[in-house]
Amino acid sequence: MGHVGFPELIAIMAILVIVPFWKIFVKAGFPGWLSLVLLIPVFGVLIIYYLAFAKWPILRETGHQRMH
């Protein structure tokens, strides 16, 4: 008891990353499942760049200008 193995540690770390990114994607107007791409090493970095530089659907819907 009290011992956390490597697979459990990886699962906990994944949850700590995926849950907030899921919320960010949904709030930005993207499907939340895109946060699961973060689990794939190279694609994870690419999806963060995509999120940072893409035109967010929520901003188009509300008529707000893109932030610089």
mmCIF file of the N, C-alpha and C atoms, coordinates in Angstrom:
data_MODEL
# 
_entry.id   MODEL 
# 
loop_
_atom_site.group_PDB 
_atom_site.id 
_atom_site.type_symbol 
_atom_site.label_atom_id 
_atom_site.label_alt_id 
_atom_site.label_comp_id 
_atom_site.label_asym_id 
_atom_site.label_entity_id 
_atom_site.label_seq_id 
_atom_site.pdbx_PDB_ins_code 
_atom_site.Cartn_x 
_atom_site.Cartn_y 
_atom_site.Cartn_z 
_atom_site.occupancy 
_atom_site.B_iso_or_equiv 
_atom_site.pdbx_formal_charge 
_atom_site.auth_seq_id 
_atom_site.auth_comp_id 
_atom_site.auth_asym_id 
_atom_site.auth_atom_id 
_atom_site.pdbx_PDB_model_num 
ATOM 1   N N  . MET A 1 1  ? 0.831   -1.182 0.000   1.00 0.00 ? 1  MET A N  1 
ATOM 2   C CA . MET A 1 1  ? 0.000   0.000  0.000   1.00 0.00 ? 1  MET A CA 1 
ATOM 3   C C  . MET A 1 1  ? 0.880   1.251  0.000   1.00 0.00 ? 1  MET A C  1 
ATOM 4   N N  . GLY A 1 2  ? 0.403   2.268  -0.638  1.00 0.00 ? 2  GLY A N  1 
ATOM 5   C CA . GLY A 1 2  ? 1.132   3.521  -0.651  1.00 0.00 ? 2  GLY A CA 1 
ATOM 6   C C  . GLY A 1 2  ? 2.178   3.623  -1.741  1.00 0.00 ? 2  GLY A C  1 
ATOM 7   N N  . HIS A 1 3  ? 2.439   2.521  -2.427  1.00 0.00 ? 3  HIS A N  1 
ATOM 8   C CA . HIS A 1 3  ? 3.434   2.524  -3.479  1.00 0.00 ? 3  HIS A CA 1 
ATOM 9   C C  . HIS A 1 3  ? 2.757   2.768  -4.822  1.00 0.00 ? 3  HIS A C  1 
ATOM 10  N N  . VAL A 1 4  ? 3.235   3.774  -5.525  1.00 0.00 ? 4  VAL A N  1 
ATOM 11  C CA . VAL A 1 4  ? 2.690   4.084  -6.852  1.00 0.00 ? 4  VAL A CA 1 
ATOM 12  C C  . VAL A 1 4  ? 3.718   3.656  -7.882  1.00 0.00 ? 4  VAL A C  1 
ATOM 13  N N  . GLY A 1 5  ? 3.315   2.757  -8.765  1.00 0.00 ? 5  GLY A N  1 
ATOM 14  C CA . GLY A 1 5  ? 4.213   2.273  -9.804  1.00 0.00 ? 5  GLY A CA 1 
ATOM 15  C C  . GLY A 1 5  ? 4.286   3.228  -10.984 1.00 0.00 ? 5  GLY A C  1 
ATOM 16  N N  . PHE A 1 6  ? 5.174   2.931  -11.897 1.00 0.00 ? 6  PHE A N  1 
ATOM 17  C CA . PHE A 1 6  ? 5.390   3.776  -13.070 1.00 0.00 ? 6  PHE A CA 1 
ATOM 18  C C  . PHE A 1 6  ? 4.128   3.933  -13.923 1.00 0.00 ? 6  PHE A C  1 
ATOM 19  N N  . PRO A 1 7  ? 3.404   2.848  -14.236 1.00 0.00 ? 7  PRO A N  1 
ATOM 20  C CA . PRO A 1 7  ? 2.178   3.018  -15.043 1.00 0.00 ? 7  PRO A CA 1 
ATOM 21  C C  . PRO A 1 7  ? 1.140   3.909  -14.362 1.00 0.00 ? 7  PRO A C  1 
ATOM 22  N N  . GLU A 1 8  ? 1.002   3.768  -13.057 1.00 0.00 ? 8  GLU A N  1 
ATOM 23  C CA . GLU A 1 8  ? 0.052   4.601  -12.327 1.00 0.00 ? 8  GLU A CA 1 
ATOM 24  C C  . GLU A 1 8  ? 0.492   6.063  -12.343 1.00 0.00 ? 8  GLU A C  1 
ATOM 25  N N  . LEU A 1 9  ? 1.788   6.287  -12.204 1.00 0.00 ? 9  LEU A N  1 
ATOM 26  C CA . LEU A 1 9  ? 2.323   7.646  -12.236 1.00 0.00 ? 9  LEU A CA 1 
ATOM 27  C C  . LEU A 1 9  ? 2.080   8.294  -13.602 1.00 0.00 ? 9  LEU A C  1 
ATOM 28  N N  . ILE A 1 10 ? 2.290   7.542  -14.667 1.00 0.00 ? 10 ILE A N  1 
ATOM 29  C CA . ILE A 1 10 ? 2.046   8.045  -16.021 1.00 0.00 ? 10 ILE A CA 1 
ATOM 30  C C  . ILE A 1 10 ? 0.563   8.381  -16.202 1.00 0.00 ? 10 ILE A C  1 
ATOM 31  N N  . ALA A 1 11 ? -0.316  7.518  -15.701 1.00 0.00 ? 11 ALA A N  1 
ATOM 32  C CA . ALA A 1 11 ? -1.758  7.760  -15.814 1.00 0.00 ? 11 ALA A CA 1 
ATOM 33  C C  . ALA A 1 11 ? -2.158  9.016  -15.050 1.00 0.00 ? 11 ALA A C  1 
ATOM 34  N N  . ILE A 1 12 ? -1.619  9.202  -13.865 1.00 0.00 ? 12 ILE A N  1 
ATOM 35  C CA . ILE A 1 12 ? -1.922  10.401 -13.071 1.00 0.00 ? 12 ILE A CA 1 
ATOM 36  C C  . ILE A 1 12 ? -1.425  11.649 -13.788 1.00 0.00 ? 12 ILE A C  1 
ATOM 37  N N  . MET A 1 13 ? -0.209  11.592 -14.322 1.00 0.00 ? 13 MET A N  1 
ATOM 38  C CA . MET A 1 13 ? 0.352   12.746 -15.037 1.00 0.00 ? 13 MET A CA 1 
ATOM 39  C C  . MET A 1 13 ? -0.486  13.059 -16.280 1.00 0.00 ? 13 MET A C  1 
ATOM 40  N N  . ALA A 1 14 ? -0.912  12.027 -16.996 1.00 0.00 ? 14 ALA A N  1 
ATOM 41  C CA . ALA A 1 14 ? -1.729  12.227 -18.191 1.00 0.00 ? 14 ALA A CA 1 
ATOM 42  C C  . ALA A 1 14 ? -3.043  12.911 -17.823 1.00 0.00 ? 14 ALA A C  1 
ATOM 43  N N  . ILE A 1 15 ? -3.665  12.467 -16.741 1.00 0.00 ? 15 ILE A N  1 
ATOM 44  C CA . ILE A 1 15 ? -4.921  13.075 -16.304 1.00 0.00 ? 15 ILE A CA 1 
ATOM 45  C C  . ILE A 1 15 ? -4.709  14.531 -15.917 1.00 0.00 ? 15 ILE A C  1 
ATOM 46  N N  . LEU A 1 16 ? -3.605  14.812 -15.230 1.00 0.00 ? 16 LEU A N  1 
ATOM 47  C CA . LEU A 1 16 ? -3.324  16.186 -14.818 1.00 0.00 ? 16 LEU A CA 1 
ATOM 48  C C  . LEU A 1 16 ? -3.118  17.121 -16.010 1.00 0.00 ? 16 LEU A C  1 
ATOM 49  N N  . VAL A 1 17 ? -2.708  16.577 -17.143 1.00 0.00 ? 17 VAL A N  1 
ATOM 50  C CA . VAL A 1 17 ? -2.514  17.390 -18.354 1.00 0.00 ? 17 VAL A CA 1 
ATOM 51  C C  . VAL A 1 17 ? -3.777  17.404 -19.209 1.00 0.00 ? 17 VAL A C  1 
ATOM 52  N N  . ILE A 1 18 ? -4.395  16.259 -19.395 1.00 0.00 ? 18 ILE A N  1 
ATOM 53  C CA . ILE A 1 18 ? -5.521  16.137 -20.315 1.00 0.00 ? 18 ILE A CA 1 
ATOM 54  C C  . ILE A 1 18 ? -6.746  16.907 -19.832 1.00 0.00 ? 18 ILE A C  1 
ATOM 55  N N  . VAL A 1 19 ? -7.083  16.806 -18.562 1.00 0.00 ? 19 VAL A N  1 
ATOM 56  C CA . VAL A 1 19 ? -8.301  17.449 -18.058 1.00 0.00 ? 19 VAL A CA 1 
ATOM 57  C C  . VAL A 1 19 ? -8.294  18.963 -18.282 1.00 0.00 ? 19 VAL A C  1 
ATOM 58  N N  . PRO A 1 20 ? -7.250  19.689 -17.895 1.00 0.00 ? 20 PRO A N  1 
ATOM 59  C CA . PRO A 1 20 ? -7.293  21.142 -18.147 1.00 0.00 ? 20 PRO A CA 1 
ATOM 60  C C  . PRO A 1 20 ? -7.262  21.495 -19.633 1.00 0.00 ? 20 PRO A C  1 
ATOM 61  N N  . PHE A 1 21 ? -6.507  20.741 -20.428 1.00 0.00 ? 21 PHE A N  1 
ATOM 62  C CA . PHE A 1 21 ? -6.481  21.040 -21.859 1.00 0.00 ? 21 PHE A CA 1 
ATOM 63  C C  . PHE A 1 21 ? -7.832  20.731 -22.505 1.00 0.00 ? 21 PHE A C  1 
ATOM 64  N N  . TRP A 1 22 ? -8.521  19.694 -22.019 1.00 0.00 ? 22 TRP A N  1 
ATOM 65  C CA . TRP A 1 22 ? -9.866  19.388 -22.523 1.00 0.00 ? 22 TRP A CA 1 
ATOM 66  C C  . TRP A 1 22 ? -10.758 20.613 -22.319 1.00 0.00 ? 22 TRP A C  1 
ATOM 67  N N  . LYS A 1 23 ? -10.719 21.200 -21.118 1.00 0.00 ? 23 LYS A N  1 
ATOM 68  C CA . LYS A 1 23 ? -11.527 22.386 -20.813 1.00 0.00 ? 23 LYS A CA 1 
ATOM 69  C C  . LYS A 1 23 ? -11.120 23.566 -21.687 1.00 0.00 ? 23 LYS A C  1 
ATOM 70  N N  . ILE A 1 24 ? -9.824  23.741 -21.909 1.00 0.00 ? 24 ILE A N  1 
ATOM 71  C CA . ILE A 1 24 ? -9.349  24.843 -22.749 1.00 0.00 ? 24 ILE A CA 1 
ATOM 72  C C  . ILE A 1 24 ? -9.848  24.679 -24.176 1.00 0.00 ? 24 ILE A C  1 
ATOM 73  N N  . PHE A 1 25 ? -9.739  23.480 -24.721 1.00 0.00 ? 25 PHE A N  1 
ATOM 74  C CA . PHE A 1 25 ? -10.210 23.233 -26.078 1.00 0.00 ? 25 PHE A CA 1 
ATOM 75  C C  . PHE A 1 25 ? -11.706 23.529 -26.205 1.00 0.00 ? 25 PHE A C  1 
ATOM 76  N N  . VAL A 1 26 ? -12.494 23.050 -25.246 1.00 0.00 ? 26 VAL A N  1 
ATOM 77  C CA . VAL A 1 26 ? -13.944 23.268 -25.298 1.00 0.00 ? 26 VAL A CA 1 
ATOM 78  C C  . VAL A 1 26 ? -14.262 24.756 -25.191 1.00 0.00 ? 26 VAL A C  1 
ATOM 79  N N  . LYS A 1 27 ? -13.608 25.469 -24.290 1.00 0.00 ? 27 LYS A N  1 
ATOM 80  C CA . LYS A 1 27 ? -13.863 26.903 -24.138 1.00 0.00 ? 27 LYS A CA 1 
ATOM 81  C C  . LYS A 1 27 ? -13.449 27.691 -25.373 1.00 0.00 ? 27 LYS A C  1 
ATOM 82  N N  . ALA A 1 28 ? -12.461 27.183 -26.110 1.00 0.00 ? 28 ALA A N  1 
ATOM 83  C CA . ALA A 1 28 ? -12.009 27.846 -27.328 1.00 0.00 ? 28 ALA A CA 1 
ATOM 84  C C  . ALA A 1 28 ? -12.914 27.509 -28.518 1.00 0.00 ? 28 ALA A C  1 
ATOM 85  N N  . GLY A 1 29 ? -13.808 26.530 -28.334 1.00 0.00 ? 29 GLY A N  1 
ATOM 86  C CA . GLY A 1 29 ? -14.713 26.158 -29.407 1.00 0.00 ? 29 GLY A CA 1 
ATOM 87  C C  . GLY A 1 29 ? -14.269 24.943 -30.202 1.00 0.00 ? 29 GLY A C  1 
ATOM 88  N N  . PHE A 1 30 ? -13.212 24.288 -29.772 1.00 0.00 ? 30 PHE A N  1 
ATOM 89  C CA . PHE A 1 30 ? -12.722 23.082 -30.424 1.00 0.00 ? 30 PHE A CA 1 
ATOM 90  C C  . PHE A 1 30 ? -13.281 21.860 -29.690 1.00 0.00 ? 30 PHE A C  1 
ATOM 91  N N  . PRO A 1 31 ? -13.305 20.699 -30.335 1.00 0.00 ? 31 PRO A N  1 
ATOM 92  C CA . PRO A 1 31 ? -13.745 19.501 -29.607 1.00 0.00 ? 31 PRO A CA 1 
ATOM 93  C C  . PRO A 1 31 ? -12.738 19.126 -28.516 1.00 0.00 ? 31 PRO A C  1 
ATOM 94  N N  . GLY A 1 32 ? -13.252 18.769 -27.361 1.00 0.00 ? 32 GLY A N  1 
ATOM 95  C CA . GLY A 1 32 ? -12.396 18.435 -26.231 1.00 0.00 ? 32 GLY A CA 1 
ATOM 96  C C  . GLY A 1 32 ? -11.476 17.259 -26.483 1.00 0.00 ? 32 GLY A C  1 
ATOM 97  N N  . TRP A 1 33 ? -11.900 16.313 -27.318 1.00 0.00 ? 33 TRP A N  1 
ATOM 98  C CA . TRP A 1 33 ? -11.093 15.120 -27.563 1.00 0.00 ? 33 TRP A CA 1 
ATOM 99  C C  . TRP A 1 33 ? -9.747  15.459 -28.188 1.00 0.00 ? 33 TRP A C  1 
ATOM 100 N N  . LEU A 1 34 ? -9.586  16.653 -28.756 1.00 0.00 ? 34 LEU A N  1 
ATOM 101 C CA . LEU A 1 34 ? -8.276  17.025 -29.311 1.00 0.00 ? 34 LEU A CA 1 
ATOM 102 C C  . LEU A 1 34 ? -7.188  17.021 -28.236 1.00 0.00 ? 34 LEU A C  1 
ATOM 103 N N  . SER A 1 35 ? -7.578  17.199 -26.979 1.00 0.00 ? 35 SER A N  1 
ATOM 104 C CA . SER A 1 35 ? -6.586  17.168 -25.900 1.00 0.00 ? 35 SER A CA 1 
ATOM 105 C C  . SER A 1 35 ? -5.942  15.795 -25.767 1.00 0.00 ? 35 SER A C  1 
ATOM 106 N N  . LEU A 1 36 ? -6.604  14.751 -26.233 1.00 0.00 ? 36 LEU A N  1 
ATOM 107 C CA . LEU A 1 36 ? -6.028  13.405 -26.170 1.00 0.00 ? 36 LEU A CA 1 
ATOM 108 C C  . LEU A 1 36 ? -4.807  13.272 -27.073 1.00 0.00 ? 36 LEU A C  1 
ATOM 109 N N  . VAL A 1 37 ? -4.699  14.153 -28.066 1.00 0.00 ? 37 VAL A N  1 
ATOM 110 C CA . VAL A 1 37 ? -3.531  14.143 -28.965 1.00 0.00 ? 37 VAL A CA 1 
ATOM 111 C C  . VAL A 1 37 ? -2.263  14.468 -28.175 1.00 0.00 ? 37 VAL A C  1 
ATOM 112 N N  . LEU A 1 38 ? -2.414  15.158 -27.040 1.00 0.00 ? 38 LEU A N  1 
ATOM 113 C CA . LEU A 1 38 ? -1.257  15.485 -26.206 1.00 0.00 ? 38 LEU A CA 1 
ATOM 114 C C  . LEU A 1 38 ? -0.535  14.241 -25.701 1.00 0.00 ? 38 LEU A C  1 
ATOM 115 N N  . LEU A 1 39 ? -1.202  13.109 -25.722 1.00 0.00 ? 39 LEU A N  1 
ATOM 116 C CA . LEU A 1 39 ? -0.578  11.869 -25.261 1.00 0.00 ? 39 LEU A CA 1 
ATOM 117 C C  . LEU A 1 39 ? 0.424   11.319 -26.266 1.00 0.00 ? 39 LEU A C  1 
ATOM 118 N N  . ILE A 1 40 ? 0.375   11.808 -27.494 1.00 0.00 ? 40 ILE A N  1 
ATOM 119 C CA . ILE A 1 40 ? 1.298   11.370 -28.538 1.00 0.00 ? 40 ILE A CA 1 
ATOM 120 C C  . ILE A 1 40 ? 2.428   12.406 -28.589 1.00 0.00 ? 40 ILE A C  1 
ATOM 121 N N  . PRO A 1 41 ? 3.647   12.041 -28.223 1.00 0.00 ? 41 PRO A N  1 
ATOM 122 C CA . PRO A 1 41 ? 4.719   13.013 -28.021 1.00 0.00 ? 41 PRO A CA 1 
ATOM 123 C C  . PRO A 1 41 ? 4.873   14.101 -29.090 1.00 0.00 ? 41 PRO A C  1 
ATOM 124 N N  . VAL A 1 42 ? 5.134   13.780 -30.314 1.00 0.00 ? 42 VAL A N  1 
ATOM 125 C CA . VAL A 1 42 ? 5.379   14.817 -31.330 1.00 0.00 ? 42 VAL A CA 1 
ATOM 126 C C  . VAL A 1 42 ? 4.095   15.587 -31.638 1.00 0.00 ? 42 VAL A C  1 
ATOM 127 N N  . PHE A 1 43 ? 2.989   14.870 -31.753 1.00 0.00 ? 43 PHE A N  1 
ATOM 128 C CA . PHE A 1 43 ? 1.725   15.520 -32.071 1.00 0.00 ? 43 PHE A CA 1 
ATOM 129 C C  . PHE A 1 43 ? 1.245   16.396 -30.926 1.00 0.00 ? 43 PHE A C  1 
ATOM 130 N N  . GLY A 1 44 ? 1.629   16.041 -29.701 1.00 0.00 ? 44 GLY A N  1 
ATOM 131 C CA . GLY A 1 44 ? 1.265   16.854 -28.543 1.00 0.00 ? 44 GLY A CA 1 
ATOM 132 C C  . GLY A 1 44 ? 1.813   18.258 -28.648 1.00 0.00 ? 44 GLY A C  1 
ATOM 133 N N  . VAL A 1 45 ? 3.052   18.371 -29.049 1.00 0.00 ? 45 VAL A N  1 
ATOM 134 C CA . VAL A 1 45 ? 3.661   19.702 -29.221 1.00 0.00 ? 45 VAL A CA 1 
ATOM 135 C C  . VAL A 1 45 ? 2.979   20.443 -30.363 1.00 0.00 ? 45 VAL A C  1 
ATOM 136 N N  . LEU A 1 46 ? 2.695   19.735 -31.446 1.00 0.00 ? 46 LEU A N  1 
ATOM 137 C CA . LEU A 1 46 ? 2.043   20.365 -32.592 1.00 0.00 ? 46 LEU A CA 1 
ATOM 138 C C  . LEU A 1 46 ? 0.648   20.880 -32.245 1.00 0.00 ? 46 LEU A C  1 
ATOM 139 N N  . ILE A 1 47 ? -0.099  20.140 -31.446 1.00 0.00 ? 47 ILE A N  1 
ATOM 140 C CA . ILE A 1 47 ? -1.456  20.560 -31.105 1.00 0.00 ? 47 ILE A CA 1 
ATOM 141 C C  . ILE A 1 47 ? -1.436  21.786 -30.202 1.00 0.00 ? 47 ILE A C  1 
ATOM 142 N N  . ILE A 1 48 ? -0.421  21.914 -29.370 1.00 0.00 ? 48 ILE A N  1 
ATOM 143 C CA . ILE A 1 48 ? -0.299  23.114 -28.539 1.00 0.00 ? 48 ILE A CA 1 
ATOM 144 C C  . ILE A 1 48 ? -0.030  24.332 -29.426 1.00 0.00 ? 48 ILE A C  1 
ATOM 145 N N  . TYR A 1 49 ? 0.833   24.177 -30.428 1.00 0.00 ? 49 TYR A N  1 
ATOM 146 C CA . TYR A 1 49 ? 1.079   25.270 -31.362 1.00 0.00 ? 49 TYR A CA 1 
ATOM 147 C C  . TYR A 1 49 ? -0.179  25.599 -32.166 1.00 0.00 ? 49 TYR A C  1 
ATOM 148 N N  . TYR A 1 50 ? -0.912  24.562 -32.557 1.00 0.00 ? 50 TYR A N  1 
ATOM 149 C CA . TYR A 1 50 ? -2.156  24.788 -33.285 1.00 0.00 ? 50 TYR A CA 1 
ATOM 150 C C  . TYR A 1 50 ? -3.128  25.601 -32.424 1.00 0.00 ? 50 TYR A C  1 
ATOM 151 N N  . LEU A 1 51 ? -3.275  25.222 -31.170 1.00 0.00 ? 51 LEU A N  1 
ATOM 152 C CA . LEU A 1 51 ? -4.168  25.933 -30.262 1.00 0.00 ? 51 LEU A CA 1 
ATOM 153 C C  . LEU A 1 51 ? -3.736  27.386 -30.087 1.00 0.00 ? 51 LEU A C  1 
ATOM 154 N N  . ALA A 1 52 ? -2.450  27.601 -30.025 1.00 0.00 ? 52 ALA A N  1 
ATOM 155 C CA . ALA A 1 52 ? -1.935  28.951 -29.807 1.00 0.00 ? 52 ALA A CA 1 
ATOM 156 C C  . ALA A 1 52 ? -2.158  29.867 -31.009 1.00 0.00 ? 52 ALA A C  1 
ATOM 157 N N  . PHE A 1 53 ? -2.065  29.333 -32.220 1.00 0.00 ? 53 PHE A N  1 
ATOM 158 C CA . PHE A 1 53 ? -2.079  30.195 -33.395 1.00 0.00 ? 53 PHE A CA 1 
ATOM 159 C C  . PHE A 1 53 ? -3.318  30.068 -34.280 1.00 0.00 ? 53 PHE A C  1 
ATOM 160 N N  . ALA A 1 54 ? -4.199  29.132 -34.000 1.00 0.00 ? 54 ALA A N  1 
ATOM 161 C CA . ALA A 1 54 ? -5.403  28.951 -34.819 1.00 0.00 ? 54 ALA A CA 1 
ATOM 162 C C  . ALA A 1 54 ? -6.429  30.027 -34.493 1.00 0.00 ? 54 ALA A C  1 
ATOM 163 N N  . LYS A 1 55 ? -7.327  30.262 -35.435 1.00 0.00 ? 55 LYS A N  1 
ATOM 164 C CA . LYS A 1 55 ? -8.471  31.131 -35.170 1.00 0.00 ? 55 LYS A CA 1 
ATOM 165 C C  . LYS A 1 55 ? -9.475  30.310 -34.374 1.00 0.00 ? 55 LYS A C  1 
ATOM 166 N N  . TRP A 1 56 ? -9.766  30.754 -33.162 1.00 0.00 ? 56 TRP A N  1 
ATOM 167 C CA . TRP A 1 56 ? -10.649 30.004 -32.287 1.00 0.00 ? 56 TRP A CA 1 
ATOM 168 C C  . TRP A 1 56 ? -12.092 30.165 -32.739 1.00 0.00 ? 56 TRP A C  1 
ATOM 169 N N  . PRO A 1 57 ? -12.812 29.061 -32.905 1.00 0.00 ? 57 PRO A N  1 
ATOM 170 C CA . PRO A 1 57 ? -14.211 29.131 -33.322 1.00 0.00 ? 57 PRO A CA 1 
ATOM 171 C C  . PRO A 1 57 ? -15.075 29.989 -32.396 1.00 0.00 ? 57 PRO A C  1 
ATOM 172 N N  . ILE A 1 58 ? -14.821 29.955 -31.109 1.00 0.00 ? 58 ILE A N  1 
ATOM 173 C CA . ILE A 1 58 ? -15.630 30.718 -30.163 1.00 0.00 ? 58 ILE A CA 1 
ATOM 174 C C  . ILE A 1 58 ? -15.490 32.215 -30.410 1.00 0.00 ? 58 ILE A C  1 
ATOM 175 N N  . LEU A 1 59 ? -14.307 32.656 -30.826 1.00 0.00 ? 59 LEU A N  1 
ATOM 176 C CA . LEU A 1 59 ? -14.120 34.077 -31.096 1.00 0.00 ? 59 LEU A CA 1 
ATOM 177 C C  . LEU A 1 59 ? -14.825 34.486 -32.387 1.00 0.00 ? 59 LEU A C  1 
ATOM 178 N N  . ARG A 1 60 ? -14.863 33.591 -33.368 1.00 0.00 ? 60 ARG A N  1 
ATOM 179 C CA . ARG A 1 60 ? -15.602 33.881 -34.605 1.00 0.00 ? 60 ARG A CA 1 
ATOM 180 C C  . ARG A 1 60 ? -17.095 33.983 -34.314 1.00 0.00 ? 60 ARG A C  1 
ATOM 181 N N  . GLU A 1 61 ? -17.597 33.088 -33.461 1.00 0.00 ? 61 GLU A N  1 
ATOM 182 C CA . GLU A 1 61 ? -19.024 33.060 -33.143 1.00 0.00 ? 61 GLU A CA 1 
ATOM 183 C C  . GLU A 1 61 ? -19.457 34.316 -32.381 1.00 0.00 ? 61 GLU A C  1 
ATOM 184 N N  . THR A 1 62 ? -18.608 34.823 -31.514 1.00 0.00 ? 62 THR A N  1 
ATOM 185 C CA . THR A 1 62 ? -18.968 35.988 -30.716 1.00 0.00 ? 62 THR A CA 1 
ATOM 186 C C  . THR A 1 62 ? -18.589 37.302 -31.372 1.00 0.00 ? 62 THR A C  1 
ATOM 187 N N  . GLY A 1 63 ? -17.886 37.227 -32.495 1.00 0.00 ? 63 GLY A N  1 
ATOM 188 C CA . GLY A 1 63 ? -17.509 38.439 -33.212 1.00 0.00 ? 63 GLY A CA 1 
ATOM 189 C C  . GLY A 1 63 ? -16.295 39.152 -32.649 1.00 0.00 ? 63 GLY A C  1 
ATOM 190 N N  . HIS A 1 64 ? -15.561 38.525 -31.757 1.00 0.00 ? 64 HIS A N  1 
ATOM 191 C CA . HIS A 1 64 ? -14.369 39.137 -31.185 1.00 0.00 ? 64 HIS A CA 1 
ATOM 192 C C  . HIS A 1 64 ? -13.204 39.016 -32.172 1.00 0.00 ? 64 HIS A C  1 
ATOM 193 N N  . GLN A 1 65 ? -12.319 39.989 -32.075 1.00 0.00 ? 65 GLN A N  1 
ATOM 194 C CA . GLN A 1 65 ? -11.123 39.963 -32.890 1.00 0.00 ? 65 GLN A CA 1 
ATOM 195 C C  . GLN A 1 65 ? -10.104 39.032 -32.252 1.00 0.00 ? 65 GLN A C  1 
ATOM 196 N N  . ARG A 1 66 ? -9.257  38.489 -33.081 1.00 0.00 ? 66 ARG A N  1 
ATOM 197 C CA . ARG A 1 66 ? -8.192  37.618 -32.605 1.00 0.00 ? 66 ARG A CA 1 
ATOM 198 C C  . ARG A 1 66 ? -7.195  38.418 -31.779 1.00 0.00 ? 66 ARG A C  1 
ATOM 199 N N  . MET A 1 67 ? -6.775  37.851 -30.664 1.00 0.00 ? 67 MET A N  1 
ATOM 200 C CA . MET A 1 67 ? -5.777  38.511 -29.809 1.00 0.00 ? 67 MET A CA 1 
ATOM 201 C C  . MET A 1 67 ? -4.389  38.276 -30.411 1.00 0.00 ? 67 MET A C  1 
ATOM 202 N N  . HIS A 1 68 ? -3.513  39.247 -30.254 1.00 0.00 ? 68 HIS A N  1 
ATOM 203 C CA . HIS A 1 68 ? -2.159  39.135 -30.801 1.00 0.00 ? 68 HIS A CA 1 
ATOM 204 C C  . HIS A 1 68 ? -1.184  38.837 -29.712 1.00 0.00 ? 68 HIS A C  1 
# 
